[in-house]
Amino acid sequence: MDFTNPLVYGVPCFIAFILLELTYSKTHGDDDLYEWKDLFASGFMGVGSAIIGPFFKVVFAIVLFEATFEFFNPEVDGVRTNLLGYKSFGYAWWVFLLCQLADDFTYYWFHRANHEIRVLWAAHIVHHSSDNFNLGTAVRNGWFTILYKPLFYMWLPAVGFPPEVVMVCLGIEALWQFQLHSQYVPKMGIIEKIFNTHTMHQVHHAQNVEYLDKNHGGFLNIFDKLFGTWKELDDDIDVKYGVIHPPKNHNPLEILTHEYKDIWKDMKKSPKLYHKFMYVFGPPGWSHDGSTLTVKQQQRLFEMQKKMNPDMVFERPN
């Protein structure tokens, strides 16, 4: 069965909503919401993703998902049967709901891995590298993420979800993630109990130490709550968006590669192979000499400082 990827319709909507939010901000006194150089850099990254994305999706996603589905779900007497012995999923409405839930679970761990494994963070940092939080930032995507993202989702066709269904769910997930990047949507009461909302995503994009590596969820916030990464937006905290070590300028090449350069520099700090390995695959901020701190180390230090002096301003070692 053939399905149209929802992103086919989403891209024109992305552009329209960015222009609408931009116009609204400039005509309602929110001049700082968008910065022109930053918006153009985000737009360039988004256009690049739109151009190279379809090719890599065909090679690394569709082909990979189809091959996985075929291997784990061979035809037995004309019926697709999973190697575990049950009939593979079809196209019933409940299959889409179940796949969307499985997609959300996968997205949580994929997204969390992007924040906790430095070589993956080097690709994902592109999305967080803007000091602004707006719908333009939503399209500021790294170009290398697509090379490994399908690997996280391979288990879905392996357990029997048709590749077309998986791709539709991935598209819907991307649409939801786009609209989260707006400051104009307030807290929404009971909806906040279940869904990942705009204010929760503001937390995710903040570099305030208490907000780092929080709210990785897609649609739902249940996985953040289950696995200890959920954080509500505190109206008393002045949110600072962006990353601790941002790119030096708005040059797209610098935005794409600056963290890889930093990894290479850090690897040369120690001759030990274990240290080199950790600089690549350890958490961002890990250092062999304690000169920089991981997020968990920063947050532990922050909590200690708060207990000693609640009014103290947290200062990172580097």
N, C-alpha and C positions, 0 to 999 in steps of 0.2 A: 504494500500500500504506500502511496506517495503522499507526503505532507510537505507543506510550505513552512520553512523556518520563520518563526514570528519576527525575527530580526529584519526580514525583508521589508516588513511594514514599520518596524521600529526605528530604523535609521532616519527616515524623513521626519518622524515624530521627535526624535532626539534634537535635530536641528531646529525644528519649530519651537520646542519648549525652551531650548537654550536662548534663542532670540527673544522669546516672550519674557523669560526671567531677566535677561540682560536689559531689555527695554524697561521693564517694571522697576528694576533696581536703579537705573539711571534717572528715572522720572519720579522716584519716591524717596530720594535722599540717601540711597544706599550705594554711593559711588564707589566705596571700597570693596563691594562684593565681587566685582570683576575688575581685573587689571588687564589692559589690552595685550601686553606682551605675554602675560601668563595665559590668557585665553587663546592667543594664536599658537602658542606652544602646545597647549592641550589639544587644540583643533588639529594641528599637524600630526600629533601622535594618534589621534582618532582616525584621521584620514589614512595614515599609514597602516593602521590595524585593519581598516575596512578594505584596503587594497590587497594586502598580503594574507589577511585572515582567511578568505575563501579558499585559497590555494592550499594552505596548511591544514585547513579543516578537511579538505578532500583527502589529503595524503595521510595526515596523522590522526584524524578522528573518524571519518566515514569509513575509510578502508580498514582501519584498525578495529573499529566497532563491528563492521561486517564480518571480518575474519574471525574475531572473537566469538561472535554470535554463531557463525557457521560451525566452528570447532566444538563449542560446548552445547550446541543445540542441533544435532544432526537430525535428518528426517528418518523416522522409523515407521515403515508402512505408510508413508505419505503424511505423517504427522510430526511436527517439530517437537522433539523430546529432549529435555535437558539431560545431561549425563548423570544427574542425581536421580533421575527416574520419573520426574513429573513432566506434564505437558507444558511446553514453553508458553509464555504469555502472548496473548493476541492483542486486539485493539479495542477492547471494551473500555467504557468510560472509567471504570474503577482501576484499570491498569494504568491509565494516565495519572490518576491521583496517587496510586502507590508508587509509580516511578518518580513523580514530582517530590514525594516525601523522601525517597531514596536519594534523589538528586540533591535535596537540601542537606541531608546528612553528609553526602559526599562533598558538597560545596563547603560545608563547615570545616572539614578536615583538610581539604585542598587549600582553603583560604588561611587556615591556621598554620599549615606547613609553610606557606609563603612568608609568614611573619617569624617563624621560629627556626628556619633553616636558611643560613645566610646566602647560599648560592641561589636559592629560590627568591629570597628577599631582594637580591640584586635585580631580578626581573620585575618583581612586584612593586618595588620602591618607586618606579615611574609613576604609578597611580597615586601615590601618597606625596609626591615631591612638590606639589603646589602648596603655597601658603594660604590659598583660598579654598573655600568649600562652597561649590555651586554646581549647577548642572553641566557646566563646561568641564569641570574636573572629572565628571563621570566618564567622559570619553578619553581621558588622558591614560591610555592603556599601554603597557609595555608590549613590545613586539615578540618577545621570546617566551612568554608564558604559554602560548599555544603549543610550543614544542613538547611540553611535559604535562599540560593539563589533562589531555585525554587518558594518560596512564592512570590517573586517579579514578576515572569513570569506567574503566574497562570491565569492572566487576558487574556493572549493570547489564550489558548484553550477555555476559558470561552466565548470569543466573536466569536469563530468559527474556529480558525486555528487548523488543525489536529495536534495532538501531535508529529507525525513524522516530520512534517514541522518545528515545533518549535525546536525540537532537532537538526535538520540539521542546522538551523539558529544559534543556540547556538554554534555548532561546528565550523561554518565558522567564527563567532565572535572570538572564541578562537584562530583560526589560524591567524587572522589579528592582534590580540593583541600580539601574540608571536613575530612576525617579527618587531614590533615597537621598540623592545628593542635593538636597535643597534645605535652606535654612528657614524657608517661609512656611513650613508645615510644623505646627506646634505639637506638643504631646497630645495623644489621642485616647486617653482614658483606658478603657477596658481592652482596646485593641493592642495596647502596649504589653498586655499580659501574655499574648500569644505570638504576635508578629514582630519581626525586626523592622523598626520604624526609622524615620528621618532623624529624630533626636538621638537614637541609639547609634546611628551611623555617623553622626557628628562626633560622638565619643570615639568611634573607631578611627576617625581621621585626625584626632587631636594628638599632639605631642606632649601634653601634660603628663607627667610621670604616672599619675594615678589612672590615666586613661589608656596607657600604652597596651597594645595587644589585647584589646577587649572587643566584644561584639563582632565575631567573625561570621555570624549566621547569614543565610540567604533570605528566605521568606520568614522563617520562624526563629524565635530566640530560645527555644527549648534546649537546643544542643549547647548553647553558651551557658545556660543555667545548669545543665547536667554536668558539664565538664569544667565549670569554674571560671569562665571567661566573660561572664555577663556583667555589664556596668550601666547603671542608669545615668542619664545626664543630670548633673548637679547645677541648678540655676545660679548658685553662688560662686561657681568656678568660672573664671575668665578663660574661655577656650582659646588655645593657640593651635592653629592647624599646621600641617606639614610634617616634616621629619627633622630629626636632631641634626643629621648631616646632609643637608640638601645639595643639589647640584649648584655649581658656581654661577650659572647663568641660564638663560632660556634657550640655549642652543639645543635642538633636539638630540644631536649626537651625544652631548654632555649628559642630558637627561637620561638617555638610554644606557649609557655605559659607566657613569661615574662610580657606581658602587662596585662594579667589577674591577675598576682601577684600584679602588681602596682595598679590595680583597687581595689583589696582587701585591700591593705595598705591605700589607700586614703579613702576608706569607713570608716575606723576606726578612721579617723581624727576628725570626728564630730558625736555627738549622734543624730542629727536631721535626721529624715527619708527623708526629702526633699533633704538634702545634699547627703545622701547615694544614693538616686535615681538619682541625677544629676551626681554623679561620675560614675554611670553605664550607664545611657542613655543620659546624656548631651554630649556636644561636647568634644573631647579630649582637655585637658589643662584646663578645667573648674575647678575652686577651690572656696570653700566657703569663703576663706580669701584673695583671690587675690595673693596667693603665686605663682601660675602658671597661664598662660594666654592661652585663646583659640586662634586659628589661626586668627580669625577676630580681636581680641583684639591686637594681635601682629602686624598685618598689619596696624591697625589704629595708634598704637604707632610708627611704622616704618615711616609712612607717616608724622606724626608730627615731628619726629626727622629730616627727610629729609628737611622739610620746614625750620627748625631752622638752620640746618647745613648739606648741601648736601654731605659733605665729611665724615660725622660721620659714624662709623661702628656700626651697630645695635647690641645691646646686650640684650638678653632675661633675664627677672628677675630670671629664673631658667633654 
